[in-house]
Amino acid sequence: MRLLACATTTVTAAALALSALAAPAHATVPAAVPAAGPATGPATGPARSVYGFAWADGKGHLRIVPKKAVRETRRTYALKTLPGARELRLDYTGAAYTRVTVACDLKETEGRVAVDAKGLGRTKCATEDLTDTLGLGPVPVRVEHRDGRATRVSEILAGAWPDPRTARGTIKRVNDTTVLFTTGGKRIKLGYSYTTTFHRTTATCGAGWLSGRPVNADRKGLGKKSCQWTDLTKALKTVRHPVLVKVDYTPGVDSLNEVWEVFGDA
């Protein structure tokens, strides 16, 4: 959820005023370290913690690719690529959850930030609130986990997000909020949410993929009818093979911002 990533000018000024209490600038936080705190169920392995962007991945589950967390200020982190890191899928049922917002039901900070001395969210919320937040898109977090279960999920404030890129390639549905994008011989798992725009070549947003005449294709075959992310989900369910697209995505966060249906991929 990108709206959590940036504090307002007021917040920044407050952060500078408290700089005497800050951790050393640009201090690197280990991506996976032993984590304190209660585990859920019998303990058969060490507790660990990871930083990264969490995505919803089915009921009661999240997925996260571990990142190297660098403390930028008292309030913000930079999340950088960690070579060799592999995606984790974690059950967060019953996990403790803390937010950087001052209330659990807020979509953004609204200029007021609640973080502790480690830069972790300190507003205590319920597991249901985590489900709601993940439903809005990627969430920068620190997750303590053991044996495939998240025991504590703490929001953090990510500083500058990577610049988005555009590329052509193919996408294939993974689930209702995830696709596999293939371009230049590489495959990238991308998540999408209500902020994702789907540009269609078809007459209606709810049509099957490339269904009917391409009445909304431009001269390059790209869709120009703006539709919603749920329409993308419906259209992808009508095909089993990868389909040709142009996309705008944010690397590192691995979020799918815009998708253009391309006429000619029959």
C-alpha positions in Angstrom: 0.0 0.0 0.0 2.1 2.9 -1.3 0.2 5.5 0.8 2.1 4.2 3.8 5.4 4.8 2.3 5.8 8.5 2.6 5.2 10.8 5.6 4.2 14.4 5.1 6.5 17.4 5.5 5.2 17.8 9.0 6.3 14.2 9.8 9.7 14.8 8.2 10.3 17.8 10.3 9.4 15.9 13.4 11.8 13.2 12.5 14.6 15.7 12.2 13.8 17.1 15.5 14.1 13.7 17.1 17.3 12.9 15.2 19.2 12.7 18.5 17.2 9.6 19.3 17.7 8.1 15.8 19.6 5.0 14.8 22.8 5.7 12.8 21.9 6.9 9.3 21.9 4.2 6.7 22.4 1.4 9.3 21.8 -2.0 7.6 19.3 -4.2 9.3 19.8 -8.0 8.7 17.1 -9.4 6.4 16.7 -12.5 8.4 17.7 -12.6 12.1 16.5 -14.5 15.2 13.3 -12.9 16.5 11.9 -12.7 20.0 8.3 -13.2 20.7 5.8 -16.0 21.2 5.4 -18.6 18.4 2.1 -20.1 17.4 2.0 -23.9 17.9 4.9 -26.3 18.7 8.3 -24.8 18.1 10.4 -27.0 15.7 12.7 -24.4 14.2 14.3 -21.1 15.1 12.3 -17.9 15.0 13.4 -15.5 12.3 12.5 -12.1 11.0 12.4 -10.7 7.4 11.8 -7.3 5.9 10.0 -6.7 2.6 6.7 -6.0 0.8 3.9 -8.3 2.0 1.2 -9.3 -0.5 -2.0 -11.2 0.2 -1.7 -14.8 -1.0 -5.0 -16.6 -0.2 -7.1 -16.6 2.9 -5.0 -16.0 6.0 -1.7 -16.1 4.1 0.8 -13.6 2.9 3.9 -13.8 0.6 7.0 -11.8 1.0 10.4 -11.7 -0.7 13.1 -10.9 1.9 14.8 -7.6 1.4 17.9 -5.9 2.9 16.5 -3.2 5.2 18.6 0.0 5.5 17.5 2.5 8.2 17.3 5.9 6.5 15.9 7.9 9.3 14.3 7.3 12.7 11.0 6.7 10.8 11.9 5.3 7.4 13.6 2.3 5.8 15.0 1.6 2.4 14.2 -1.9 1.2 16.8 -3.2 -1.2 17.2 -6.4 -3.3 18.8 -9.3 -1.4 20.6 -11.6 -3.8 19.4 -15.2 -3.7 16.4 -14.3 -1.6 13.4 -16.7 -2.1 9.8 -15.9 -1.6 8.2 -17.0 1.7 4.5 -17.9 2.0 3.4 -17.5 5.6 0.2 -18.3 7.5 -0.6 -15.2 9.6 -3.6 -16.5 11.4 -3.4 -15.3 15.0 -0.3 -13.2 14.4 0.2 -10.0 16.3 -0.1 -7.0 14.0 1.0 -3.4 14.5 0.5 -0.4 12.2 2.3 2.8 11.5 -1.0 4.6 11.3 -2.6 6.0 14.5 -5.8 3.9 14.0 -6.2 0.4 12.6 -8.8 1.3 10.0 -6.9 4.1 8.2 -5.7 3.6 4.6 -2.9 6.1 5.0 -1.0 7.9 7.7 -2.8 11.2 7.2 0.3 13.0 8.5 0.5 11.2 11.8 2.8 8.3 12.3 3.1 5.8 15.1 6.4 4.1 15.2 8.7 2.9 18.0 12.5 3.4 18.4 13.1 0.7 15.9 10.9 2.3 13.3 8.2 -0.4 13.7 4.5 0.3 13.8 3.2 0.5 17.4 -0.6 0.8 16.9 -1.9 -2.6 18.0 -4.4 -4.1 15.6 -6.2 -7.3 14.9 -5.5 -10.0 12.4 -8.6 -8.9 10.5 -7.1 -5.5 10.1 -4.0 -7.1 8.5 -6.3 -8.9 6.0 -8.0 -5.5 5.2 -4.6 -3.8 4.7 -3.2 -6.5 2.5 -6.3 -6.2 0.4 -5.2 -2.7 -0.5 -1.9 -3.8 -2.1 1.7 -4.3 -1.0 2.6 -3.4 2.6 6.2 -2.7 3.7 6.7 -4.8 6.9 9.0 -6.7 9.2 7.7 -10.2 9.8 8.7 -12.5 12.6 8.0 -16.1 11.6 8.6 -19.7 12.6 7.8 -23.0 10.8 5.8 -21.3 8.1 3.7 -19.2 10.4 4.0 -15.4 11.0 3.9 -14.7 14.7 4.3 -10.9 14.4 3.7 -8.5 11.5 5.0 -4.9 12.0 4.4 -2.2 9.4 7.3 0.0 8.6 7.6 3.2 6.5 9.4 2.6 3.3 11.2 5.7 2.0 11.6 6.3 -1.8 10.0 3.5 -3.8 11.7 2.3 -7.1 10.7 4.0 -10.3 8.1 2.1 -12.4 9.0 0.5 -15.7 7.1 -0.3 -18.9 7.7 -3.5 -20.8 6.1 -5.9 -23.3 5.8 -9.6 -22.6 3.2 -12.2 -21.6 1.2 -12.7 -18.4 -0.3 -15.8 -17.0 -2.8 -15.9 -14.1 -1.6 -17.3 -10.8 -4.6 -16.3 -8.6 -7.0 -13.5 -8.4 -4.4 -10.9 -7.5 -1.2 -12.3 -8.9 0.3 -13.0 -12.4 3.5 -14.3 -13.8 5.0 -11.8 -16.2 7.6 -13.1 -18.7 9.8 -10.6 -20.6 13.3 -10.9 -22.1 13.6 -14.5 -20.9 12.8 -13.5 -17.2 9.8 -14.3 -15.2 8.6 -12.0 -12.5 5.7 -12.6 -10.1 3.6 -9.4 -10.0 0.8 -8.6 -7.6 -2.1 -6.3 -8.4 -4.9 -4.6 -6.5 -7.7 -2.0 -6.8 -5.2 0.6 -7.9 -4.3 -1.4 -11.1 -5.7 -0.1 -14.4 -6.6 -2.5 -17.2 -6.7 -1.1 -20.8 -8.9 -3.2 -23.1 -9.2 -3.6 -26.8 -12.7 -5.1 -26.4 -16.1 -3.4 -26.6 -16.8 -4.0 -22.9 -14.7 -4.3 -19.7 -16.3 -7.7 -18.8 -15.6 -9.5 -22.1 -13.3 -12.5 -22.4 -9.7 -11.9 -23.4 -9.6 -10.4 -27.0 -13.2 -11.3 -27.3 -15.0 -9.9 -30.4 -13.8 -7.0 -32.6 -10.9 -4.8 -31.3 -13.1 -1.7 -31.3 -10.9 -0.1 -28.6 -7.5 -0.9 -30.0 -5.2 1.9 -31.0 -3.0 1.9 -34.1 -0.4 -0.2 -32.3 -3.0 -2.7 -31.1 -3.0 -1.6 -27.5 -6.2 -1.4 -25.5 -7.5 2.1 -24.8 -10.7 1.4 -22.8 -9.9 1.9 -19.1 -11.2 -0.9 -16.9 -10.8 -2.1 -13.3 -8.5 -4.7 -11.7 -11.4 -7.0 -11.2 -12.0 -7.0 -15.0 -8.4 -8.1 -15.4 -9.1 -11.1 -13.1 -12.2 -12.0 -15.0 -10.5 -11.8 -18.4 -7.5 -13.9 -17.4 -9.9 -16.6 -16.2 -11.1 -17.0 -19.7 -7.7 -18.2 -21.0 -5.3 -20.8 -19.9 -2.2 -19.8 -22.0 0.0 -16.8 -21.5 -1.3 -13.7 -23.2 0.6 -10.8 -24.8 0.5 -7.5 -22.9 2.2 -4.3 -22.3 2.6 -3.5 -18.6 3.7 -0.8 -16.2 5.2 -2.3 -13.0 7.3 -1.3 -10.1 10.4 -3.5 -9.7 11.4 -4.5 -6.2 7.9 -4.0 -4.9 6.7 -6.2 -7.8 3.4 -4.4 -8.2 1.5 -4.3 -11.5 0.3 -0.8 -12.0 -1.2 -0.9 -15.6 -1.9 -3.6 -18.1 -2.7 -3.1 -21.8 -4.4 -5.9 -23.7 -2.7 -6.3 -27.1 -4.7 -7.1 -30.2 -3.1 -9.8 -32.3 -2.6 -12.4 -29.6 -5.4 -14.6 -30.7 
